[in-house]
Amino acid sequence: MSEFDPAAYLPDDLLERIRGRAPIHDRENTFPQQDLDELRDAGYLSILVPAERGGAGLSLAEAALLQQRLAGAAPATALAINMHLVWTGVAKVFSDRGVPGLEFVQDGAVAGEVFAFGISEGGNDLVLFGSDTAAEPTGDGGYSFTGTKIFTSLAPVWTKLGLHGLDTTSDDAPKLVFAFVDRTAAVETGDDWDTLGMRATQSRTTRLKGAVADAAHVVRRIDPGPTPDPIVFGIFSVFEILLASVYTGIARRALDLAVLTAQKRTSKRTGLAYAQDPDIRWRIADMALSYDALPPQIAALARDVDESADHGARWFSLLSGVKHRAITTAKHVVDQAMLTAGGGSYFSSNELSRLYRDVLAGAFHPSDPESAHATAASAWLGPIEA
């Protein structure tokens, strides 16, 4: 088997064009439409779709490497694309395990459709295990959804929104319903994305006013609460691994920029490059030691998802753990890079200043630090006694 070459899917020249546009979109608070167009033309939207359905047939481990590479060029573009890749990744989890129902996601990705992730809701810390969105049966197998979703990345461009809502009216209620709706008049996209960082994701608020998913696009009806159902495992595993990959890519870019700065800057006191200063060398070594732990962890866990490894009840603590470590490590590395680069990194024109703002968004993605620690504690100590 030939070695996987990330440059075959994300060529250097494409990455440099994307990198060149990143500060513009950050400054102007605009969506990177040209990035999306070029990535779509390169087949990037279907990297996780099996070759027999027209995609690249990559593994989750390979997609994770690509997302690290893309995030090093433009974190917000990578994070936005992540949400589309989550759904194609869930479709891969389904097909790998012989579970039908998401073939339309794979075919749509090959055709150029853009899938957005409509799960997060304000104040809903149940996340995948519950929903404040009302899911009402339409009588023909479909559902009508009414509620508000937040942090809907790809807001200006998505063609299908994957979401969940709570059915409280059916005979077997309550049931969590996972489905996909089209962009129609019943879906209102706010213009409220003006944030500290990750500005190009354009993760705007989405208001559902009776948005209908037809029966063919209702993917799952499950009991609320923790469950090993394939839809929950698929979303949780792919989301956490690809999210960890984006922030790992930020850490790598910050480390590279710190090294370049240390090699270019010269001390007035010694006349030597900062790369020869013992304190700077220690700081960069600290960054490298921290960063080096992340890619192997992501690769190993992604490979376990690809190969349907059996981690039993530990799966969720492993997945939330790798996301938590990637976020905290990336923030530490960017902090150290800022100190290494000195006061020049504080100017908005410096790439590190953007990375410094972008990396802060990691704390707001599920699983948050409290959830990650609670999940790990339950895995090792058992649940809290009633």
Secondary structure, 3 states (H helix, E strand, C coil): CCCCCHHHCCCHHHHHHHHHHHHHHHHHCCCCHHHHHHHHHCCHHHCCCCHHHCCCCCCHHHHHHHHHHHHHHCHHHHHHHHHHHHHHHHHHHHHHCCCCCCHHHHHHHHHCCCEEEECCCCCCCCHHHCCCCEEEECCCCCEEEEEEEEEECCCCCCCEEEEEEEECCCCCCCEEEEEEEECCCCEEECCCCCCCCCHHHCCEEEEEEEEEECHHHEEEEECCCCCCCHHHHHHHHHHHHHHHHHHHHHHHHHHHHHHHHHHHCECCCCCCEHHHCHHHHHHHHHHHHHHHCHHHHHHHHHHHHHCCCCCHHHHHHHHHHHHHHHHHHHHHHHHHHHHHHHHHHHCCCCHHHHHHHHHHHHHHCCCCHHHHHHHHHHHHHCCCCC
